[in-house]
Amino acid sequence: MNRRHFLASAAVAALAPALSLRAASEGKFFTLAQRKGHWWLVTPEGKPFFSIALNHIDPAPLRYTANGDLWARKYGNSMERWLKEAVAPDLRAWGFNSVGWTQEVVTRGLTNHRHSRAFTFEEYQWLGLPYCHQLPFADFHQWDVETRHPDFNSTEFADWCDYVARDHCARMAGDPKLIGYFYIDCPTWIHTRPHNEWKGPLFDPGKLKTDAGRRELTALATKWYQVTHDAIRRYDKHHLILGDRYEASLPIAEEVVRAALPYVDVLSFQHFKQPAEVAANLRKWHDLTGKPVLLADQCVSIRQPDGVQRHDGAGYAATLTALRDLPGCVGYHLCGAYLRNTARNRALRAADEAPDTAALAAITAANREAAEWMKTHE
């Protein structure tokens, strides 16, 4: 399907509510704009901003028994001290200009695959960097193995979304450091993974062989994006909506993306492939929809003989360079973590805070080069 037909079938003009791209946000919050043929996030100060973020920031590895009293001795059992004295200085020194998804995977299994909690409003303030925040509207992530699918048409779903927005967005609505809100991490609209085949995808992909089935999925996805969007906008009129982080290496229904277009500002993706393939995929979705795109979770890894994964600094640099060349791309968020735990087994620092110096040298150099590139577009 070409872009003209894609957009026409979305009926964007008929469906679109008032989104975040509004003059009232200029000078107060992050917005979006095209400059010199490139899409950018724009800071409250009016500067072009390509989000270079680290994902998965959790202090719990510092409290492994092998670390003894490290957490208490060094940080006084204080999240505020840890964020201000360790995390924020590190991220700035390494050239990251923002924070993506803070939650970290802490257990992996066939019956239990969970992440740490998201940061609170206060913790983002202590960190002091621009940030994105995930809203827990539902749990049909591709890694979720425990929860039932929600009923988007139910009153309890709408009530829950309103509560989430009241609890999260109402507090963050005035924060100029907030870039925008994410929804689901790799939603299982039409796919499953081996560990959650028991509940199936949200929608039977076999139905997409018929016009009736495609209309049914369009209606289902439209309801999801409409209810969540409206809940946010009741409490936060301005911040960007970054939507679901689609799993780009697995099937994505065009009906879902079309339904999202009137209700999100950016199309976000996870894609654990090599830089050229990742860039080509993001370019495809931007060309098809006209929406800015964000690589919201990705890394290139090296697996060592002992099974431990490390970041490939050269792979990171190549990915960032490829994304900078995409006119529609507004950021690259590295699938961290900040501290290595036994569930993810890949991070920029070990559980005892020892840095991955080889990876960090390449990552820092690439980030600093990108910062200079941003300045040329001011």
N, C-alpha and C positions, 0 to 999 in steps of 0.2 A: 504494500500500500504506500502511495507517495504522500508527501506532506500535505498537499492540497486536499486530497480525499480524506486523509486522517483527521485534519482539523475540521473539515466540513461535517464529517460524521459525528464529531464530538459536539457539534452545535454549541460551541463555546459562547457565542454572543447571546444565545437565548438563556443559557444556564448560569453564566458567571455572576457570582455575587461580588460585592466590593472586597477586593483583596488588599494585600499589604502595600502594594505599589501605589502610594498616594502621597501627595505633596505634604500632607499634614505630618508625615513621619520624617521628612527631610530635616536634618539638623538635630534630631532627637534620638533616632534609632537607626539600625542597619536597614538599608534598602538595597535595591538592585537597579543597575543602569548599564547601558552600553556606552563604551568610550573607545574611540579609535578602533572600532570594529570588533571589540571584545566585550563580553558580558563580565560585569564585576559585582561583587558585593560592594556597597559603599558605606563607609563608616559614618557615624553621626557628625563627624567633622568634614565630611564630603570627600574623603580620600578613597581611591580604589583599593579594594581589599580582596586578596585571594586567600581564602582560609587554609592555613597550614596547621593542622591540628593533630594532637595526640589523643587517641582513645584509650579507655580502660585504665583508670587511675584509682587504686584501692590500697589503703595502708595495711591491710590484714597480713600480708606476707612478713612485715616487720615483727609480727607477733608470733611467728612460728617458734616453737620451743627451742629450736637450734640457735635462735638469735638471743636467747636469754632475756635480759631486761632492756634490750636496745630501744624499744619503743618508749618505755617509761623514762629511761635514763637520758635519751637524746632529745625527746620531744615532750617530756612531762605528761604523757598520756593526753596530749592535746592535738586535736585535728587542726585547729587554727594554727598552731606552731608548725606542724608538719607542712601544711599547704604554703604558709608564708616563708618558712625557712628552707624547705627542701624542694617542693614541687615547682612553685612559681619561678624561683631562680634558675632551676634546671631547664625548664621549658624555654625561658627567655634566652639562656645561654646557648641552647641547642638550636635556636632560630624558629621555634614554633610560635605562632602569633595567636593561637586560639586553642580551645579544648572542644573535642567532638562529643563522643559518647563516653561518659565517665564510668558506667557500670562495667564490671569485670566478671568473666566467667569464673565460677568458683567450684562447681561440680559438673562432671560430665558422666552420663550413664544412660542406660535404657529406661530407667524409671525416674531419674532425677538429674536434670540439667538446668542449673540455675546461675543467675548472675547476682553480684552484689547490688546493693541499693544505689539509686541515683544520688547525686549530690543535692544537698538542700540549698535554698536560696542563700543562707548565711555562708555556706562553704564556697559557693561561687564568688561571693564577695571577698572572702579571705584569699582566694586564689588570685583574683584581680585581673583576669584575662577575659577577652571575648569568649563566649561559650555558646554551645548548642545544648538543648535539653530535650530528653525523650519523655513523652507523655504516655503513661501506662493505660491507654484506652482499652487495650485487649491483649491477648496472648496467643496469637496465631503465628508466632515466629517459627522459622523452619527448624530451630533447635528445641522448641518447646515439646515436651513429651508427656505432660501431665494434665493440661486443661482442656475442657471442651470448647468447641467453637461458639462464639457469641451469636446472638440473634439480633442483627442490626435493626430490625423492625420493632423490637420490644421496647416497652416503656422503661424497663429496668436498664437497658443499654443506654438509652438517652439520659436517664437519671445518673448513671455512672459517669458518663462523659461530662455531664455538667459538674459533678463532684470533682473529677480530675481537674477540670479547668478552674474551678473555684479554688482548689487546694494548691495548684501549681501556678497557673497563669495569672491569677489575680495578684499574687505576690510579686511576680516577675514583670508585670505589665509596664512598670516604669523604669526598668533597668536598661540603660543604654549599652551595657556590655553584652546583653543577650542578642545573639544573631537570629536564632529562630528555633522552632520546635520540630523534632522528629516524632514519628509514630512507631510503626512496627519494624523490627529488625528482620529483614528477609521474610516477608509475609508469604504464607503458603496458599495463595489464591488458587492455583491450579497444579501445584506439585506437592510432594511429600518427600521426606527423607526416611531411611529405613526404620529409625526409631519411633517415628510417629505415623507410620502407615495405618495403625489401628484406628485412627480417627479420620483418615483421608484428608484430601485438600478441602479448602473452604468451598470450592465449587468443582463439580465433576467436569474435567476437561473434555470428556466425550460429548458433552452437550454443545460444545462449540462447533460441532459439525453442522448444526442447524441454525437458521435465523432466529428461531424462538429461543434457543439456548444462548445465543449471543446477546439477545435482548435481555434475557434473564440475568446474565452476569453483569451487563451494563447497569441494570437497575440495582442489583445488590451492591456493586462497587460505588455507585452514585450515592446510595444511602449511607455507606460508611464514610465517604469523604464529606458529605453534606453535614451529617450529625456531628462529626468531630470538628469540622471547620466552624460550624455555628457555635458549638460549645466554647471554643477558644475565643471567638470574636465577641461573645457576651462579656468577657472579662479582660481581653487584651485586643485592642483595635488595630494594633500597628505591627507587631513583630512578625517576621517572615514565617511562613509555614513550609517546612522542608519535607514533610510527608513521610511516606514509607521509604525504607532503604531496600529497594528491590534487589534480589539475588540475580545478577546479570548473567551468570553462567548456567542458569536453569530457566525453564520456560516462563515467559512473562506474557500475559494476555493483553493484547492491545486494547481490549474493551476496558480493562482496569485502568490503564494509563489514560485513555480518553476520558474516562469518568473523573480521574484525578485533576485534569488540567484546569478546570475552573476554580478549584478549591485549594491548590497548592501554588507556591511561588517558584519552587525548584523541584526538579526530579532528582532523587538521590538513589545511589546504587552501591552495592557491595560487589566486588569482582576480584577474586583471587587468581588472576592470570598474569601473564607477562605484560610489560608496559605497552607494547604495540597493540596487542589484542584488547586490552582495557581501553586504550584511547580510541580505537576504532569503534568499540561498542558505545561509548559515551557520545561520540560524534554522531552515530546513527540515530540515537534517541533525540539529540538536540536538533539534528536536521529534520527529523520526522515531526517534531512537536513545536519547535521554536522556543522551548523552555530552556532556561539555564540548567546545567547539570552539575552534580556534585559527586565526586568519588568519596563516599562517606565511610568506607571501611575497606582497607586493602593493605597488603604488604607482600614483599618478596622475601622468602625465607631460605635459610641454609640449614639443612639437617645434618648434625654432627654424628660421628660414629656412635656416640653414647645415646643417641636419640634426642638429645636436647636441640631445640631449634634456636637459631640466631637470626637477627635481621641481616639481610643482604644490603649493605649500604649502597653499593653500586646500583642494585635493583631499585632502591628507593629513589636515588638521584635520576635514574632513567625514567621512572614513572612520573616524577614531578616535572621533568623537562617535557615529556610527551603531553602532559595535561596543560602545561602553560601554552602549548601550541594550539590548543583547541579554543576557538573563539567563544564557545558556549560554556566552558568549564569555569566554575567559580571557587573550586577548592579541592584539596586532597587531605583526607583524614587517615592517619596511619593507624592500622590495627596494632596497638601497642604490645605489651602493656608498659606502664611506667615501672612497675616492680614485677619480677617473675614469681609466679606461683606454680604449684604442681599441676594445676588444671590446664592453664594455657601453655606454660613452659616456653615462653618467648617474651622478652622484655628488654628495655634499654638499661635497666639496672637489675641485678640479682636481688634475691630476698634480703641479703645482708647489705644492699645498696652498692655493691661493686658494679661499676659501669661497664657496658660493652663498648670499649674504647674504639675498636675498629669500625663498628657500625656507626657510632656516634660521630666520628670524624667526617665520614662521607655524608651523613644526614645533615649535620650542621653546615657543612660547606654548601650543600644543595639549597638548604633553607635560606642561607644568607645571600646566595646568588639570586634566589627568587625575590627576596626583599628588595634588592637593588633594581630588579626588573619592574617591580610594582611602582617604584619611585619614578620610573620613566613614563608612567601613564598618569601621573598626577596633573 
